[in-house]
């Protein structure tokens, strides 16, 4: 009998253990076909120990993105004379930084002068009609210009051609860049001193002294729209060795006009 009771006691212990174990196993595995929730992305602890998202929240569909923190850059300030220019500078910025060319006053009118009444020369490529000058001037070839008149034995010359620079939106700016270019035809170290600046028919006229050391020349540039791909340029310069001709410089350049204009 003792053996029977011991067997019944062992059986009761085994049945109790199974009754506790079976429910636990049922909870450990999901039923077939049931969906398990997706775990949220892990958080990265900040230096203070609090959790912050590992990525920035995206902008909702149709919503405007947040404004940029950096301000929108404005227009570049005009360079000062002698300043070193950054890559990508424009022709006008180069002019503004050139110490050889001072700023041009807004108003610098030319004194009234009688108009030249002389036979005219036609420069079809530049679209210009210009005066044929009398003695001491004479025609002397042309290259690299379209027309050229000179005072022999001096550096004095009166030439025409399409402007040798890239035209600007304003004819006045084109004339300024052309005047700067004419320094290539004066001694090294030459600087400009403005004498007059005014609008002419279909263009702009500039008169200026070119100073180099103790010497100087009087020069003028007329830039006129002659209807071509580029405006026409008339450039006259006379050195101080022929000062008697200085009174004609502005009149010569001022007499240039577009072909067909009155």
DRENLUM-752798 format. One line per 10 residues: number of its first residue (from 1); for each residue z, y negated, x of N, C-alpha, C. Coordinates in steps of 0.2 Angstrom, whole numbers, plus 2048, in hexadecimal, padded with zeros to 3 digits. Layout:
<pts>
NUM	Z/Y/X/Z/Y/X/Z/Y/X | ...
</pts>
This chain:
<pts>
1	800/806/804/800/800/800/800/7FA/804 | 804/7FA/80A/804/7F4/80E/7FD/7F2/811 | 7F9/7F8/812/7F3/7F7/815/7EE/7F3/810 | 7EF/7F5/809/7EB/7F2/804/7ED/7EB/803 | 7F3/7E9/803/7F5/7E2/802/7F3/7DE/808 | 7F3/7E1/80E/7F0/7DD/814/7E9/7DC/813 | 7E5/7E1/811/7DE/7E0/810/7DD/7DA/80A | 7E1/7DA/805/7E0/7D5/800/7E1/7CE/803 | 7E6/7CE/807/7E8/7C7/80A/7E3/7C4/80E | 7E0/7C9/812/7DA/7C7/817/7D4/7C4/813
11	7D3/7C8/80D/7CD/7C6/809/7CE/7BF/806 | 7D4/7BE/804/7D6/7B8/801/7D5/7B2/806 | 7D7/7B3/80C/7D6/7AE/811/7CF/7AC/812 | 7CB/7B2/813/7C3/7B1/814/7C0/7AD/80E | 7C2/7AF/808/7BF/7AC/802/7C1/7A4/802 | 7C7/7A3/804/7C9/79C/804/7C5/798/809 | 7C4/79B/80F/7C0/797/814/7B9/796/812 | 7B6/79B/80F/7AF/79A/80D/7AF/795/807 | 7B4/794/803/7B3/78F/7FE/7B4/788/800 | 7B7/787/806/7B7/781/809/7B1/77F/80D
21	7AE/784/810/7A8/783/815/7A2/782/811 | 7A1/785/80B/79A/785/808/799/77E/806 | 79D/77A/802/79C/773/800/79A/76F/806 | 79E/770/80C/79C/76B/811/795/76C/814 | 793/772/814/78C/774/816/787/771/811 | 788/771/80B/784/76E/806/783/766/807 | 788/763/809/788/75C/80A/784/75A/810 | 784/75E/815/781/75C/81C/779/75C/81C | 776/75F/817/76E/760/817/76C/75D/810 | 767/758/810/764/756/80A/760/75B/806
31	760/75A/800/75C/75E/7FC/754/75D/7FE | 750/762/7FD/749/762/7FF/746/75D/7FA | 742/759/7FE/73E/754/7FA/742/74D/7F9 | 748/74D/7FA/74C/747/7F9/74A/742/7FF | 74A/73B/7FE/749/736/803/74F/734/806 | 74F/733/80D/755/731/810/754/729/812 | 759/725/811/758/71E/813/757/71D/81A | 752/718/81B/750/716/822/755/712/825 | 757/713/82B/75D/70F/82F/75A/709/830 | 75E/703/830/75C/6FD/831/75C/6FC/839
41	757/6F7/83B/757/6F6/843/75D/6F5/846 | 75E/6F7/84C/765/6F6/84F/765/6EF/851 | 76B/6EC/852/76C/6E5/853/76E/6E5/85B | 76C/6DF/85E/76D/6DE/865/773/6DA/866 | 778/6DC/869/77E/6D7/869/77D/6D1/86D | 77F/6CC/86B/77E/6C5/86F/784/6C5/874 | 783/6BF/878/788/6BE/87D/78F/6BD/87A | 790/6BB/874/796/6BA/870/799/6C0/86D | 795/6C5/86D/797/6CC/86A/794/6CD/863 | 792/6C7/860/78F/6C8/859/788/6CB/859
51	786/6CE/854/780/6D2/854/77B/6CD/851 | 774/6CC/854/76F/6C8/852/769/6CD/852 | 764/6CB/84D/75E/6CF/84C/75A/6CF/853 | 757/6D5/854/753/6D6/85B/74C/6D2/85A | 74A/6D0/854/744/6CD/853/745/6C7/84F | 741/6C2/84F/741/6BC/84B/73E/6BE/844 | 741/6BB/83F/73E/6BC/838/737/6B9/837 | 733/6BD/834/72C/6BB/833/72C/6B6/82E | 726/6B2/82E/725/6AD/829/723/6B0/822 | 725/6AE/81D/723/6B1/816/71C/6B0/815
61	719/6B4/812/712/6B4/810/711/6AD/80C | 70C/6A9/80E/70A/6A3/80A/70E/69D/80D | 714/69E/810/718/699/812/715/696/819 | 717/68F/81A/715/68C/820/719/68D/826 | 716/68F/82C/71B/690/831/71F/68A/833 | 725/68B/836/729/686/838/726/681/83D | 727/67B/83D/724/676/842/726/677/849 | 721/676/84D/723/677/854/728/672/857 | 72C/675/85B/731/671/85E/72F/66B/863 | 729/66D/866/726/668/86B/722/663/868
71	723/65C/86A/71F/657/866/718/657/868 | 714/654/864/70D/654/865/70B/64F/86A | 708/650/86F/707/64B/875/702/646/872 | 703/63F/874/6FF/63A/872/6F9/639/877 | 6F6/633/876/6F1/632/87A/6F3/630/881 | 6EF/632/886/6F1/630/88D/6F2/629/88F | 6F7/627/892/6F7/61F/894/6F1/61E/899 | 6EF/618/898/6EA/615/89D/6ED/615/8A4 | 6E9/618/8A9/6EB/618/8B0/6EC/611/8B3 | 6F0/611/8B7/6F1/60A/8BB/6EC/60A/8C1
81	6EB/604/8C4/6E6/604/8C9/6E9/607/8CF | 6E4/60B/8D2/6E6/60F/8D8/6EA/616/8D7 | 6EB/617/8D0/6EE/61D/8CE/6EA/624/8D0 | 6ED/629/8D1/6EA/62F/8D2/6E9/633/8CC | 6E3/635/8CA/6E1/637/8C3/6E2/63F/8C3 | 6E4/641/8BE/6E5/648/8BD/6DE/64B/8BB | 6DD/652/8BC/6D6/655/8BB/6D4/654/8B4 | 6CE/653/8B2/6CB/652/8AC/6CB/64B/8A9 | 6CC/646/8AE/6CC/63F/8AC/6C5/63D/8AA | 6C5/637/8A6/6BE/635/8A3/6BC/62F/8A8
91	6B5/62D/8A7/6B2/628/8AB/6B6/622/8AA | 6B8/620/8A4/6BC/61A/8A3/6C3/61A/8A6 | 6C6/620/8A6/6CD/620/8AA/6CB/61F/8B1 | 6C6/622/8B4/6C4/621/8BB/6C3/619/8BC | 6C0/616/8B8/6BF/60F/8B8/6C6/60B/8B8 | 6CA/60D/8B4/6D1/609/8B3/6D5/60A/8B9 | 6D4/610/8BD/6D8/611/8C3/6D5/60F/8C9 | 6CF/60C/8C9/6CB/60A/8CF/6CE/603/8D1 | 6D1/603/8D7/6D4/5FC/8D9/6CE/5F7/8DA | 6C8/5F9/8DB/6C3/5F4/8DD/6C0/5F0/8D7
101	6C2/5F3/8D1/6C0/5F0/8CA/6C5/5ED/8C6 | 6C7/5E7/8C6/6CC/5E4/8C2/6CB/5E5/8BA | 6D0/5E4/8B6/6CF/5E4/8AF/6CB/5DF/8AD | 6C7/5E0/8A8/6C2/5DA/8A5/6C6/5D7/8A0 | 6C6/5D0/8A0/6C9/5CC/89A/6C5/5CD/894 | 6C8/5CC/88E/6C5/5CD/888/6C0/5C8/887 | 6C1/5C2/889/6BC/5BC/889/6BB/5B9/890 | 6B5/5B9/892/6B3/5B6/898/6AC/5B4/897 | 6AB/5AF/893/6A4/5AD/891/6A0/5A9/897 | 69A/5AA/897/695/5A8/89C/693/5A0/89A
111	693/59C/89F/691/595/89E/68A/595/89C | 688/591/898/681/590/895/67D/58F/89B | 677/592/89B/672/591/8A0/66B/591/89D | 667/58D/8A0/660/58E/89D/65D/594/89E | 659/597/899/656/59D/89A/64F/59D/89E | 64E/5A2/8A2/649/5A2/8A6/642/5A3/8A2 | 63D/59E/8A4/637/59F/8A1/632/5A1/8A6 | 631/5A7/8A7/62D/5AA/8AC/629/5B0/8A9 | 624/5B2/8AC/620/5B8/8AA/625/5BE/8AA | 624/5C3/8A6/628/5C9/8A5/625/5CF/8A8
121	62A/5D4/8AA/628/5DA/8AC/62B/5DF/8A7 | 627/5E4/8A5/62A/5E9/8A1/62C/5F0/8A4 | 632/5F2/8A3/634/5F8/8A5/635/5FD/89F | 62F/601/89E/62F/605/898/634/60B/898 | 636/60D/89E/63B/613/89E/642/610/89C | 644/60A/89E/64A/608/89C/64A/604/896 | 644/603/893/643/5FF/88D/645/5F7/88E | 644/5F5/894/646/5EE/895/640/5E9/897 | 640/5E3/895/63C/5DE/897/640/5D9/89B | 63D/5D8/8A1/641/5D4/8A6/63C/5CE/8A9
131	63F/5C9/8AC/63B/5C4/8AF/638/5C6/8B6 | 632/5C4/8B7/62F/5C4/8BE/631/5BE/8C2 | 635/5BF/8C7/638/5B9/8CB/633/5B6/8D0 | 633/5B0/8D1/62F/5AC/8D6/632/5AC/8DC | 62F/5A9/8E1/632/5A9/8E8/638/5A5/8E8 | 63D/5A8/8EC/63C/5AD/8F2/63C/5B4/8F0 | 63C/5B6/8E9/63C/5BD/8E7/635/5C0/8E7 | 635/5C6/8E9/62E/5CA/8E8/62F/5D1/8E6 | 62A/5D4/8E3/62B/5DB/8E1/62A/5DF/8E8 | 62E/5E5/8E7/62F/5E9/8ED/630/5F0/8EB
141	62A/5F4/8EA/62B/5FB/8E8/62F/5FB/8E1 | 633/601/8E1/637/602/8DB/63D/607/8DD | 63B/60D/8DF/640/612/8E0/646/610/8E4 | 64C/613/8E2/64D/618/8DC/64D/615/8D5 | 64B/60E/8D5/64C/60B/8CE/645/60B/8CB | 645/608/8C5/63E/607/8C1/63A/601/8C3 | 63E/5FC/8C5/63B/5F6/8C7/640/5F3/8CD | 63D/5EF/8D1/641/5EC/8D7/63E/5E6/8D9 | 642/5E0/8D9/640/5DA/8DC/645/5D8/8E2 | 643/5D6/8E7/648/5D4/8ED/646/5CE/8F0
151	64B/5CB/8F4/64A/5C6/8F8/64A/5C9/8FF | 644/5C9/902/643/5CD/908/647/5CA/90E | 64A/5CF/912/64E/5CD/918/655/5CC/915 | 657/5CD/90F/65E/5CD/90D/65F/5D3/908 | 666/5D4/906/668/5D9/902/667/5D7/8FA | 664/5D1/8F9/663/5CF/8F2/65E/5D4/8EF | 65F/5D6/8E8/65B/5DA/8E5/65C/5D9/8DD | 657/5DA/8D9/657/5DA/8D2/653/5E0/8D0 | 657/5E5/8CD/654/5EC/8CB/656/5ED/8C4 | 651/5F2/8C1/653/5F5/8BB/652/5FC/8BB
161	655/600/8B6/655/607/8B5/659/609/8AF | 659/60F/8AD/65E/611/8A8/665/611/8AB | 66A/610/8A8/670/610/8AB/672/616/8AF | 674/616/8B5/675/61C/8B9/67C/61F/8B8 | 67F/61E/8B2/686/621/8B0/685/624/8A9 | 68A/628/8A7/68A/62A/8A0/68C/625/89B | 688/623/897/689/61E/892/68F/61F/88E | 693/61A/88C/699/61A/888/698/618/881 | 69D/619/87D/69C/617/876/69B/610/875 | 69E/60C/879/69E/605/879/699/602/87E
171	694/5FE/87D/690/5FB/882/693/5F7/887 | 699/5F4/885/69D/5F0/88A/6A0/5F5/890 | 6A2/5FB/88D/6A5/600/892/69F/603/897 | 699/604/894/694/606/898/692/601/89D | 692/5FA/89B/691/5F5/8A0/696/5F5/8A6 | 69C/5F6/8A4/6A2/5F6/8A9/6A1/5FC/8AE | 69F/602/8AB/69E/607/8B0/698/606/8B4 | 693/603/8B2/68D/601/8B6/68E/5FC/8BB | 693/5F7/8B9/695/5F2/8BF/698/5F6/8C4 | 69D/5FA/8C2/6A0/5FE/8C7/69C/602/8CC
181	697/605/8C9/692/609/8CD/68E/605/8D2 | 68D/5FE/8D0/689/5FA/8D4/68D/5F9/8DB | 693/5FA/8DB/697/5F9/8E2/694/5FE/8E7 | 690/603/8E5/68D/607/8EA/687/604/8EE | 685/5FE/8EB/680/5FA/8EE/683/5F4/8F2 | 689/5F4/8F3/68D/5EF/8F7/690/5F2/8FD | 692/5EE/902/696/5F1/907/69C/5F4/905 | 69E/5F9/90A/6A4/5FD/908/6AB/5F8/908 | 6AF/5FA/903/6B5/5F6/902/6B4/5F0/8FD | 6AE/5F0/8FA/6AC/5EA/8F6/6B1/5EB/8EF
191	6B3/5E5/8ED/6B6/5E4/8E7/6B3/5DF/8E2 | 6B4/5E0/8DB/6B2/5DC/8D6/6B6/5D7/8D4 | 6B4/5D1/8D3/6B7/5CB/8D0/6B3/5C9/8CA | 6B6/5C9/8C4/6B2/5C8/8BE/6B0/5C0/8BE | 6AA/5BE/8BC/6A8/5B7/8BA/6A7/5B6/8B3 | 6A3/5BB/8B0/6A1/5BA/8A9/6A0/5C1/8A6 | 6A1/5C1/89F/6A0/5C7/89B/69F/5C5/894 | 699/5C7/892/697/5C5/88B/692/5CA/888 | 692/5CA/881/68D/5CE/87E/686/5CA/87E | 681/5CE/87F/67A/5CC/87F/676/5D0/879
201	670/5CE/878/66C/5D2/873/66C/5D9/875 | 66E/5DE/871/66E/5E5/872/672/5E7/878 | 676/5E3/87B/67A/5E6/881/67F/5E1/883 | 681/5E2/889/687/5DE/88C/685/5DC/893 | 687/5D5/895/686/5D2/89B/68C/5D1/89F | 68D/5D3/8A5/692/5D2/8AA/690/5CE/8B0 | 693/5C9/8B2/692/5C5/8B8/698/5C6/8BC | 698/5C7/8C3/69E/5C8/8C7/69C/5C7/8CE | 6A2/5C5/8D2/6A1/5C4/8D9/6A3/5CB/8DC | 6A0/5CD/8E1/6A1/5D3/8E5/6A4/5D1/8EC
211	6AA/5D2/8ED/6AD/5CF/8F4/6AE/5D5/8F9 | 6AC/5D4/8FF/6AD/5D9/904/6AF/5D6/90A | 6B5/5D6/90C/6B7/5D2/912/6B7/5CB/911 | 6B3/5C7/916/6B2/5C0/915/6AC/5BE/912 | 6A8/5C3/910/6A2/5C2/90D/6A2/5C4/905 | 69D/5C2/902/69D/5C3/8FB/695/5C3/8F8 | 694/5C6/8F2/68E/5C5/8EF/68F/5C3/8E8 | 68B/5C0/8E4/68B/5BF/8DD/686/5C4/8DA | 689/5C7/8D5/685/5CD/8D2/686/5CC/8CA | 681/5D0/8C7/681/5D0/8BF/67E/5D6/8BD
221	681/5D9/8B8/67E/5DF/8B4/67D/5DE/8AD | 677/5DF/8AB/675/5DF/8A3/674/5E6/8A1 | 677/5E8/89C/676/5EF/89A/674/5EE/892 | 66E/5F0/891/66A/5EF/88B/667/5F5/888 | 668/5F6/881/666/5FC/87E/65E/5FB/87D | 65A/5FE/881/653/5FE/880/650/603/87C | 654/607/878/651/60C/874/650/613/877 | 652/614/87E/651/61A/881/657/61E/881 | 657/624/884/65D/629/884/663/625/887 | 662/621/88C/667/61D/88F/666/616/88E
231	66B/611/88E/669/60A/88E/666/608/895 | 663/603/895/660/600/89B/664/5FC/89F | 664/5FC/8A6/668/5F8/8AA/664/5F3/8AE | 666/5ED/8AE/663/5E8/8B3/668/5E5/8B7 | 667/5E6/8BE/66D/5E4/8C3/66A/5E0/8C8 | 66D/5DA/8C9/66B/5D5/8CE/671/5D3/8D2 | 670/5D3/8D9/675/5D1/8DE/672/5CD/8E3 | 676/5C8/8E5/673/5C3/8EA/679/5C2/8EF | 678/5C3/8F6/67E/5C2/8FA/67F/5BA/8FC | 685/5B9/8FF/686/5B2/900/682/5AE/905
241	67E/5B2/909/679/5AF/90D/673/5AC/90A | 673/5AD/903/66E/5AA/8FF/671/5A7/8F9 | 677/5A3/8FA/67A/5A0/8F5/676/59B/8F0 | 671/599/8F3/66D/594/8EF/66A/598/8E9 | 66A/59E/8E9/667/5A2/8E4/66C/5A4/8DF | 673/5A3/8E0/678/5A5/8DC/677/5A2/8D5 | 675/59C/8D4/675/599/8CE/670/59C/8C9 | 66B/5A1/8CC/666/5A4/8C8/669/5AB/8C6 | 66E/5AE/8C9/670/5B5/8C8/671/5B6/8C0 | 675/5B2/8BD/677/5B3/8B6/671/5B2/8B1
251	66D/5AE/8B3/667/5AC/8AF/662/5B2/8B0 | 661/5B5/8B6/65D/5BB/8B7/65F/5C1/8B2 | 665/5C3/8B3/668/5C8/8AF/668/5C7/8A7 | 669/5C0/8A6/66A/5BE/89F/663/5BE/89B | 65D/5BE/89F/657/5BD/89D/654/5C4/89B | 657/5CA/89D/655/5D0/89B/656/5D2/894 | 652/5D5/891/652/5D7/88A/64F/5DD/888 | 650/5E0/882/64C/5E6/880/645/5E5/87F | 641/5EA/880/63A/5E9/87F/639/5E8/877 | 635/5E3/875/634/5E2/86E/639/5DE/86B
261	63F/5DC/86E/644/5D7/86B/641/5D0/86D | 644/5CB/869/642/5C4/86A/647/5C1/86E
</pts>
